[in-house]
Amino acid sequence: MNIKPLADRVLIKPAAAEEKTVGGIIIPDSAKEKPLKGEVKAVGQGTKDEEMVVKEGDTVLYGKYAGTEIEFEGEKYLIMRQSDILAII
């Protein structure tokens, strides 16, 4: 991975949005529910006040509006602080 988060930030690959149909009507991408879990791809070193608990490969749950969306080499990722992660699953 060529992206290395700084301090207490974490790089997450969101899980794919679920495909849903309603009575044969296909829901467009813009109306799909934003995924709330993903896989940790890279972690920062932490800070003197906050030790990094998550590690690469962990599957995590995060808040609906947490993080900043970025695109790298055609893939979409989220970068957020470790404190925005709700749980490791």
ABEGO torsion letter per residue (X at the ends): XABBBBEABBBBBBBBBBBBBBGGBBBBAAABBBBABBBBABBBAEBAABBBABBBGBBBBBBAABEBBBBBGGBBBBBBBAAABABBX
